[in-house]
Amino acid sequence: MGYLHLVENDYPTTFSKAESLQVLNTYKSELTADEYETILHSLCSHALENIYLNEKDILLSIAQLRNEITLDEIVELAKAS
């Protein structure tokens, strides 16, 4: 299942680590243990800086881990929005 097409939707802003974790956990059953842990580490690192991943961020992370998109392409998407 590809995740990249899902990032075209609008997703609400998250305002806490708990909200970000809730979003990540909705995809947990679809992720390998390594994918989940990688995104969880990123989520926690960002939360230390009061940056909270929303659903779009998590979907982009999944897509990147599954080689659907590169980091450079993610940066270009961010610049365009």
The first five atom37 places (N, CA, C, CB, O) and aatype in JSON, in Angstrom:
{
  "aatype": [12, 7, 18, 10, 8, 10, 19, 6, 2, 3, 18, 14, 16, 16, 13, 15, 11, 0, 6, 15, 10, 5, 19, 10, 2, 16, 18, 11, 15, 6, 10, 16, 0, 3, 6, 18, 6, 16, 9, 10, 8, 15, 10, 4, 15, 8, 0, 10, 6, 2, 9, 18, 10, 2, 6, 11, 3, 9, 10, 10, 15, 9, 0, 5, 10, 1, 2, 6, 9, 16, 10, 3, 6, 9, 19, 6, 10, 0, 11, 0, 15],
  "atom_mask": [
    [1, 1, 1, 1, 1],
    [1, 1, 1, 0, 1],
    [1, 1, 1, 1, 1],
    [1, 1, 1, 1, 1],
    [1, 1, 1, 1, 1],
    [1, 1, 1, 1, 1],
    [1, 1, 1, 1, 1],
    [1, 1, 1, 1, 1],
    [1, 1, 1, 1, 1],
    [1, 1, 1, 1, 1],
    [1, 1, 1, 1, 1],
    [1, 1, 1, 1, 1],
    [1, 1, 1, 1, 1],
    [1, 1, 1, 1, 1],
    [1, 1, 1, 1, 1],
    [1, 1, 1, 1, 1],
    [1, 1, 1, 1, 1],
    [1, 1, 1, 1, 1],
    [1, 1, 1, 1, 1],
    [1, 1, 1, 1, 1],
    [1, 1, 1, 1, 1],
    [1, 1, 1, 1, 1],
    [1, 1, 1, 1, 1],
    [1, 1, 1, 1, 1],
    [1, 1, 1, 1, 1],
    [1, 1, 1, 1, 1],
    [1, 1, 1, 1, 1],
    [1, 1, 1, 1, 1],
    [1, 1, 1, 1, 1],
    [1, 1, 1, 1, 1],
    [1, 1, 1, 1, 1],
    [1, 1, 1, 1, 1],
    [1, 1, 1, 1, 1],
    [1, 1, 1, 1, 1],
    [1, 1, 1, 1, 1],
    [1, 1, 1, 1, 1],
    [1, 1, 1, 1, 1],
    [1, 1, 1, 1, 1],
    [1, 1, 1, 1, 1],
    [1, 1, 1, 1, 1],
    [1, 1, 1, 1, 1],
    [1, 1, 1, 1, 1],
    [1, 1, 1, 1, 1],
    [1, 1, 1, 1, 1],
    [1, 1, 1, 1, 1],
    [1, 1, 1, 1, 1],
    [1, 1, 1, 1, 1],
    [1, 1, 1, 1, 1],
    [1, 1, 1, 1, 1],
    [1, 1, 1, 1, 1],
    [1, 1, 1, 1, 1],
    [1, 1, 1, 1, 1],
    [1, 1, 1, 1, 1],
    [1, 1, 1, 1, 1],
    [1, 1, 1, 1, 1],
    [1, 1, 1, 1, 1],
    [1, 1, 1, 1, 1],
    [1, 1, 1, 1, 1],
    [1, 1, 1, 1, 1],
    [1, 1, 1, 1, 1],
    [1, 1, 1, 1, 1],
    [1, 1, 1, 1, 1],
    [1, 1, 1, 1, 1],
    [1, 1, 1, 1, 1],
    [1, 1, 1, 1, 1],
    [1, 1, 1, 1, 1],
    [1, 1, 1, 1, 1],
    [1, 1, 1, 1, 1],
    [1, 1, 1, 1, 1],
    [1, 1, 1, 1, 1],
    [1, 1, 1, 1, 1],
    [1, 1, 1, 1, 1],
    [1, 1, 1, 1, 1],
    [1, 1, 1, 1, 1],
    [1, 1, 1, 1, 1],
    [1, 1, 1, 1, 1],
    [1, 1, 1, 1, 1],
    [1, 1, 1, 1, 1],
    [1, 1, 1, 1, 1],
    [1, 1, 1, 1, 1],
    [1, 1, 1, 1, 1]
  ],
  "atom_positions": [
    [[0.85, -1.19, 0.0], [0.0, 0.0, 0.0], [0.88, 1.23, 0.0], [-0.96, 0.01, 1.22], [1.77, 1.36, 0.84]],
    [[0.64, 2.13, -0.93], [1.4, 3.37, -0.98], [0.8, 4.42, -0.06], [0.0, 0.0, 0.0], [-0.42, 4.49, 0.11]],
    [[1.65, 5.21, 0.52], [1.2, 6.25, 1.45], [1.35, 7.65, 0.86], [1.97, 6.15, 2.74], [0.75, 8.6, 1.37]],
    [[2.14, 7.78, -0.17], [2.44, 9.1, -0.72], [1.19, 9.83, -1.18], [3.42, 8.97, -1.87], [1.07, 11.04, -0.98]],
    [[0.25, 9.14, -1.8], [-0.96, 9.8, -2.3], [-1.8, 10.38, -1.17], [-1.79, 8.82, -3.12], [-2.58, 11.3, -1.4]],
    [[-1.67, 9.86, 0.04], [-2.46, 10.34, 1.17], [-2.02, 11.72, 1.66], [-2.38, 9.36, 2.3], [-2.79, 12.4, 2.33]],
    [[-0.79, 12.13, 1.34], [-0.3, 13.41, 1.84], [-0.95, 14.59, 1.14], [1.21, 13.49, 1.68], [-0.77, 15.74, 1.55]],
    [[-1.7, 14.33, 0.08], [-2.39, 15.41, -0.63], [-3.57, 15.95, 0.16], [-2.85, 14.92, -1.99], [-4.06, 17.05, -0.12]],
    [[-4.04, 15.19, 1.14], [-5.17, 15.63, 1.97], [-4.69, 16.68, 2.98], [-5.81, 14.42, 2.7], [-3.5, 16.79, 3.27]],
    [[-5.64, 17.43, 3.52], [-5.33, 18.37, 4.59], [-5.49, 17.65, 5.92], [-6.26, 19.63, 4.52], [-6.44, 16.91, 6.13]],
    [[-4.54, 17.88, 6.81], [-4.57, 17.25, 8.13], [-4.46, 18.33, 9.2], [-3.43, 16.22, 8.28], [-3.75, 19.32, 9.02]],
    [[-5.15, 18.13, 10.31], [-5.09, 19.14, 11.37], [-3.71, 19.19, 12.02], [-6.15, 18.84, 12.44], [-2.96, 18.21, 12.02]],
    [[-3.4, 20.33, 12.57], [-2.17, 20.53, 13.32], [-2.27, 19.76, 14.63], [-1.92, 22.03, 13.58], [-3.34, 19.68, 15.23]],
    [[-1.16, 19.2, 15.06], [-1.12, 18.56, 16.37], [-0.42, 19.51, 17.34], [-0.39, 17.17, 16.31], [0.48, 20.25, 16.96]],
    [[-0.85, 19.47, 18.58], [-0.36, 20.42, 19.57], [0.35, 19.76, 20.75], [-1.49, 21.25, 20.07], [0.67, 20.43, 21.74]],
    [[0.59, 18.45, 20.65], [1.28, 17.77, 21.74], [1.9, 16.47, 21.25], [0.32, 17.5, 22.91], [1.53, 15.94, 20.2]],
    [[2.84, 15.99, 22.03], [3.46, 14.7, 21.73], [2.4, 13.6, 21.79], [4.63, 14.4, 22.72], [2.42, 12.68, 20.98]],
    [[1.49, 13.7, 22.75], [0.44, 12.7, 22.88], [-0.43, 12.62, 21.63], [-0.42, 13.0, 24.1], [-0.79, 11.53, 21.19]],
    [[-0.76, 13.78, 21.06], [-1.55, 13.79, 19.82], [-0.78, 13.15, 18.68], [-1.95, 15.23, 19.45], [-1.34, 12.38, 17.9]],
    [[0.51, 13.46, 18.58], [1.33, 12.87, 17.53], [1.42, 11.35, 17.7], [2.74, 13.49, 17.54], [1.33, 10.61, 16.72]],
    [[1.59, 10.9, 18.93], [1.64, 9.46, 19.19], [0.33, 8.78, 18.83], [1.97, 9.2, 20.67], [0.32, 7.66, 18.31]],
    [[-0.77, 9.45, 19.1], [-2.08, 8.91, 18.76], [-2.19, 8.69, 17.24], [-3.2, 9.84, 19.25], [-2.69, 7.67, 16.78]],
    [[-1.71, 9.67, 16.49], [-1.73, 9.54, 15.03], [-0.83, 8.39, 14.59], [-1.29, 10.87, 14.35], [-1.24, 7.54, 13.79]],
    [[0.39, 8.35, 15.11], [1.31, 7.27, 14.74], [0.7, 5.91, 15.06], [2.66, 7.43, 15.48], [0.82, 4.97, 14.27]],
    [[0.07, 5.8, 16.2], [-0.49, 4.51, 16.6], [-1.64, 4.05, 15.73], [-0.94, 4.58, 18.03], [-1.96, 2.86, 15.72]],
    [[-2.27, 4.96, 14.98], [-3.32, 4.53, 14.05], [-2.72, 3.74, 12.89], [-4.1, 5.75, 13.51], [-3.42, 2.96, 12.24]],
    [[-1.44, 3.94, 12.63], [-0.76, 3.23, 11.54], [0.12, 2.09, 12.04], [0.08, 4.19, 10.75], [0.72, 1.38, 11.23]],
    [[0.2, 1.9, 13.34], [1.13, 0.93, 13.92], [0.97, -0.48, 13.33], [0.94, 0.87, 15.42], [1.96, -1.15, 13.06]],
    [[-0.26, -0.92, 13.14], [-0.48, -2.28, 12.65], [-0.04, -2.45, 11.19], [-1.96, -2.65, 12.78], [0.12, -3.57, 10.72]],
    [[0.16, -1.34, 10.49], [0.58, -1.38, 9.09], [2.09, -1.24, 8.93], [-0.12, -0.29, 8.3], [2.61, -1.35, 7.82]],
    [[2.79, -0.99, 10.04], [4.23, -0.74, 10.0], [5.01, -1.92, 10.55], [4.57, 0.53, 10.8], [4.53, -2.67, 11.4]],
    [[6.23, -2.06, 10.04], [7.12, -3.04, 10.66], [7.59, -2.44, 11.99], [8.34, -3.39, 9.73], [7.44, -1.24, 12.23]],
    [[8.16, -3.27, 12.83], [8.68, -2.78, 14.11], [9.76, -1.72, 13.88], [9.26, -3.95, 14.94], [9.8, -0.72, 14.59]],
    [[10.61, -1.93, 12.89], [11.68, -0.96, 12.59], [11.11, 0.36, 12.1], [12.64, -1.53, 11.54], [11.57, 1.43, 12.51]],
    [[10.11, 0.3, 11.22], [9.49, 1.53, 10.73], [8.85, 2.3, 11.87], [8.44, 1.21, 9.65], [9.01, 3.52, 11.98]],
    [[8.12, 1.59, 12.72], [7.46, 2.24, 13.85], [8.49, 2.89, 14.77], [6.63, 1.22, 14.64], [8.32, 4.05, 15.16]],
    [[9.53, 2.17, 15.11], [10.56, 2.7, 16.01], [11.28, 3.9, 15.41], [11.58, 1.61, 16.35], [11.57, 4.87, 16.11]],
    [[11.55, 3.86, 14.11], [12.23, 4.97, 13.44], [11.37, 6.24, 13.51], [12.53, 4.62, 11.98], [11.87, 7.32, 13.82]],
    [[10.09, 6.1, 13.21], [9.2, 7.26, 13.25], [9.0, 7.72, 14.69], [7.84, 6.93, 12.59], [8.94, 8.92, 14.94]],
    [[8.89, 6.79, 15.61], [8.74, 7.14, 17.03], [9.93, 7.95, 17.52], [8.57, 5.88, 17.88], [9.76, 8.94, 18.23]],
    [[11.13, 7.54, 17.15], [12.34, 8.28, 17.55], [12.32, 9.69, 16.96], [13.61, 7.54, 17.1], [12.67, 10.65, 17.65]],
    [[11.93, 9.82, 15.72], [11.84, 11.13, 15.09], [10.78, 11.98, 15.78], [11.51, 10.99, 13.6], [11.01, 13.16, 16.07]],
    [[9.63, 11.39, 16.05], [8.55, 12.1, 16.73], [9.02, 12.62, 18.09], [7.34, 11.17, 16.91], [8.77, 13.78, 18.43]],
    [[9.7, 11.77, 18.85], [10.17, 12.17, 20.18], [11.25, 13.25, 20.1], [10.71, 10.96, 20.94], [11.27, 14.17, 20.92]],
    [[12.13, 13.14, 19.13], [13.18, 14.15, 18.96], [12.57, 15.51, 18.62], [14.17, 13.73, 17.86], [12.98, 16.54, 19.16]],
    [[11.6, 15.5, 17.73], [10.93, 16.75, 17.38], [10.16, 17.32, 18.57], [9.97, 16.53, 16.2], [10.15, 18.53, 18.79]],
    [[9.53, 16.46, 19.34], [8.74, 16.92, 20.48], [9.63, 17.62, 21.53], [8.01, 15.73, 21.13], [9.16, 18.52, 22.23]],
    [[10.88, 17.21, 21.62], [11.8, 17.89, 22.54], [11.95, 19.36, 22.18], [13.16, 17.21, 22.53], [12.24, 20.19, 23.05]],
    [[11.75, 19.69, 20.92], [11.86, 21.06, 20.43], [10.47, 21.71, 20.27], [12.61, 21.09, 19.1], [10.33, 22.75, 19.63]],
    [[9.46, 21.07, 20.86], [8.08, 21.54, 20.76], [7.57, 21.59, 19.31], [7.96, 22.91, 21.38], [6.79, 22.47, 18.94]],
    [[8.03, 20.63, 18.52], [7.55, 20.45, 17.15], [6.82, 19.11, 17.14], [8.74, 20.49, 16.09], [7.4, 18.07, 17.45]],
    [[5.55, 19.15, 16.78], [4.73, 17.95, 16.86], [4.32, 17.49, 15.47], [3.49, 18.21, 17.73], [3.72, 18.25, 14.71]],
    [[4.64, 16.24, 15.15], [4.32, 15.7, 13.84], [2.82, 15.51, 13.71], [5.06, 14.37, 13.61], [2.17, 14.96, 14.59]],
    [[2.28, 15.97, 12.57], [0.88, 15.7, 12.3], [0.78, 14.49, 11.39], [0.17, 16.94, 11.67], [1.79, 13.85, 11.08]],
    [[-0.42, 14.17, 10.96], [-0.61, 12.97, 10.15], [0.15, 13.05, 8.83], [-2.1, 12.75, 9.88], [0.69, 12.04, 8.37]],
    [[0.19, 14.22, 8.21], [0.93, 14.37, 6.96], [2.41, 14.08, 7.17], [0.74, 15.79, 6.38], [3.03, 13.4, 6.35]],
    [[2.98, 14.58, 8.25], [4.39, 14.32, 8.55], [4.66, 12.83, 8.73], [4.81, 15.08, 9.81], [5.66, 12.3, 8.25]],
    [[3.76, 12.17, 9.41], [3.92, 10.73, 9.65], [3.77, 9.95, 8.36], [2.9, 10.24, 10.69], [4.52, 9.01, 8.11]],
    [[2.82, 10.34, 7.53], [2.65, 9.67, 6.23], [3.87, 9.87, 5.34], [1.4, 10.19, 5.52], [4.3, 8.95, 4.64]],
    [[4.43, 11.08, 5.36], [5.66, 11.33, 4.58], [6.81, 10.48, 5.12], [6.03, 12.83, 4.62], [7.63, 9.99, 4.35]],
    [[6.87, 10.31, 6.41], [7.92, 9.47, 7.01], [7.77, 8.02, 6.56], [7.87, 9.56, 8.55], [8.75, 7.36, 6.22]],
    [[6.54, 7.54, 6.55], [6.3, 6.16, 6.09], [6.69, 6.04, 4.62], [4.8, 5.77, 6.29], [7.37, 5.09, 4.24]],
    [[6.26, 7.0, 3.82], [6.59, 6.96, 2.39], [8.1, 7.0, 2.17], [5.93, 8.14, 1.66], [8.61, 6.31, 1.29]],
    [[8.8, 7.8, 2.95], [10.26, 7.87, 2.8], [10.91, 6.55, 3.19], [10.82, 9.01, 3.66], [11.8, 6.07, 2.5]],
    [[10.47, 5.97, 4.28], [11.03, 4.68, 4.71], [10.78, 3.58, 3.69], [10.45, 4.28, 6.07], [11.55, 2.63, 3.6]],
    [[9.72, 3.71, 2.95], [9.37, 2.7, 1.95], [9.81, 3.1, 0.54], [7.86, 2.45, 1.95], [9.36, 2.53, -0.46]],
    [[10.7, 4.08, 0.49], [11.3, 4.54, -0.77], [10.28, 5.02, -1.8], [12.11, 3.43, -1.37], [10.5, 4.87, -3.0]],
    [[9.19, 5.6, -1.33], [8.21, 6.21, -2.23], [8.57, 7.66, -2.52], [6.81, 6.13, -1.62], [8.09, 8.23, -3.5]],
    [[9.41, 8.26, -1.67], [9.79, 9.65, -1.81], [11.15, 9.84, -1.15], [8.71, 10.59, -1.18], [11.49, 9.15, -0.19]],
    [[11.92, 10.79, -1.67], [13.22, 11.08, -1.08], [13.11, 12.28, -0.14], [14.28, 11.36, -2.19], [12.12, 13.01, -0.16]],
    [[14.12, 12.47, 0.67], [14.15, 13.63, 1.56], [14.13, 14.92, 0.75], [15.38, 13.58, 2.46], [13.46, 15.88, 1.13]],
    [[14.87, 14.96, -0.34], [14.88, 16.16, -1.2], [13.48, 16.47, -1.73], [15.85, 15.96, -2.37], [13.09, 17.64, -1.8]],
    [[12.72, 15.45, -2.09], [11.36, 15.66, -2.59], [10.45, 16.16, -1.46], [10.8, 14.35, -3.19], [9.57, 16.98, -1.7]],
    [[10.67, 15.67, -0.26], [9.9, 16.15, 0.9], [10.18, 17.62, 1.14], [10.24, 15.32, 2.18], [9.26, 18.4, 1.41]],
    [[11.44, 18.01, 1.04], [11.81, 19.42, 1.22], [11.14, 20.27, 0.15], [13.36, 19.6, 1.17], [10.63, 21.34, 0.45]],
    [[11.12, 19.81, -1.08], [10.45, 20.54, -2.16], [8.96, 20.68, -1.91], [10.68, 19.84, -3.5], [8.39, 21.74, -2.17]],
    [[8.33, 19.64, -1.4], [6.91, 19.73, -1.05], [6.67, 20.77, 0.03], [6.39, 18.37, -0.59], [5.71, 21.53, -0.02]],
    [[7.56, 20.8, 1.0], [7.43, 21.77, 2.1], [7.61, 23.2, 1.59], [8.47, 21.48, 3.21], [6.9, 24.1, 2.02]],
    [[8.54, 23.39, 0.68], [8.75, 24.73, 0.12], [7.55, 25.19, -0.7], [10.01, 24.75, -0.76], [7.22, 26.37, -0.72]],
    [[6.9, 24.25, -1.36], [5.77, 24.58, -2.23], [4.5, 24.9, -1.43], [5.5, 23.43, -3.18], [3.58, 25.53, -1.95]],
    [[4.45, 24.47, -0.19], [3.2, 24.71, 0.58], [3.3, 25.91, 1.49], [2.86, 23.5, 1.41], [2.34, 26.23, 2.19]]
  ]
}
